[in-house]
């Protein structure tokens, strides 16, 4: 267990799991596509608005309605504390209270005989 303090953040849930291209995830980084960091100088009651603004910023950056390889957003999970969060719909309404933390997951690569094998771990973490 880490001694680092938990820092709230959001994760965009998307239509495609697993992603359609592991090479895209490897090249861009899943966190750059799916993680939204908050301005922690603002109060917690701004996290929903910050998450929605962060989502729109990512969509604008990547061309509009989808995130590369992950597809269209379907909801956002806001991790408030370890093992505590909320799921919000894309209109900002709270759809679920969670007793787990959603993480981004990780990608790895192995090389051998001129091939690159990419793997991706699931992005849900429950304790």
C-alpha positions in Angstrom: 0.0 0.0 0.0 1.3 3.4 -0.9 1.9 6.2 1.6 1.0 8.8 -1.1 -2.2 10.7 -0.4 -5.1 9.9 -2.7 -5.8 12.6 -5.3 -9.3 12.7 -6.8 -9.5 12.2 -10.5 -12.0 11.0 -13.2 -12.0 8.2 -15.7 -14.0 8.3 -18.9 -16.0 5.1 -19.5 -16.2 4.3 -23.2 -18.1 2.0 -25.6 -15.0 0.0 -26.7 -13.5 -2.5 -24.3 -11.1 -3.8 -25.1 -9.9 -0.9 -27.3 -9.8 -1.4 -31.0 -6.1 -0.7 -31.4 -3.5 -1.5 -28.7 -0.9 0.3 -30.8 -2.8 3.6 -30.5 -3.1 3.1 -26.8 0.6 2.3 -26.6 1.5 5.3 -28.7 -0.8 7.9 -27.1 -1.2 6.5 -23.7 -4.5 5.4 -22.1 -4.2 8.0 -19.4 -4.0 10.9 -21.9 -7.2 9.6 -23.5 -9.3 8.6 -20.5 -8.0 10.3 -17.3 -9.3 13.7 -16.2 -7.4 15.5 -13.5 -9.1 18.1 -11.4 -8.1 21.6 -10.3 -7.9 20.7 -6.6 -7.9 24.4 -5.6 -11.6 24.3 -6.4 -14.1 22.6 -4.1 -15.3 19.0 -4.5 -18.7 20.2 -5.6 -17.1 21.5 -8.9 -15.7 18.0 -9.8 -18.8 17.1 -12.0 -18.5 20.3 -14.0 -14.7 19.9 -14.2 -15.2 16.3 -15.5 -17.6 17.3 -18.2 -15.3 20.2 -19.3 -12.4 17.8 -19.3 -14.3 15.3 -21.4 -15.3 17.9 -23.9 -11.7 19.1 -24.1 -10.5 15.6 -24.9 -13.2 15.1 -27.5 -12.3 18.4 -29.2 -8.6 17.4 -29.2 -9.4 14.1 -30.9 -11.9 15.2 -33.4 -15.3 15.4 -31.9 -17.4 12.4 -30.7 -15.0 9.6 -29.9 -11.7 8.9 -28.2 -9.1 7.0 -30.4 -9.5 3.2 -30.0 -11.9 3.6 -27.1 -14.9 5.0 -29.0 -17.7 7.2 -27.7 -17.9 8.1 -24.1 -20.8 6.5 -22.2 -20.2 7.9 -18.6 -17.6 9.3 -16.3 -16.4 7.8 -13.0 -15.2 10.3 -10.5 -12.9 8.7 -7.9 -13.4 10.8 -4.8 -11.4 8.6 -2.3 -9.9 5.2 -2.4 -12.9 2.8 -2.9 -15.4 5.6 -3.1 -16.7 7.4 -6.2 -19.6 8.4 -8.3 -20.6 7.6 -11.9 -22.1 10.4 -13.8 -24.0 10.4 -17.1 -22.9 12.7 -19.9 -25.4 15.3 -18.8 -23.8 15.5 -15.4 -26.5 13.6 -13.4 -25.3 11.1 -10.8 -26.3 7.6 -11.9 -24.5 5.5 -9.3 -22.5 5.7 -6.0 -19.5 3.4 -6.1 -17.6 1.5 -3.4 -14.6 0.9 -5.7 -12.0 3.0 -7.7 -11.7 2.9 -11.4 -8.2 3.0 -12.7 -6.9 3.5 -16.2 -5.3 0.1 -16.6 -2.0 -0.5 -18.2 -0.4 -1.5 -21.5 2.7 -3.5 -21.9 4.9 -4.7 -24.7 7.1 -7.8 -25.2 9.4 -8.2 -28.2 10.8 -11.4 -29.6 11.8 -12.6 -33.0 10.8 -9.3 -34.6 7.3 -9.3 -33.2 5.7 -6.9 -30.7 3.1 -8.4 -28.4 0.9 -5.8 -26.7 -1.3 -6.6 -23.7 -3.9 -4.4 -21.9 -5.1 -5.0 -18.3 -8.7 -4.3 -17.4 -9.4 -0.8 -16.0 -11.7 -1.6 -13.1 -10.3 -2.0 -9.6 -12.4 -3.1 -6.7 -11.2 -3.8 -3.3 
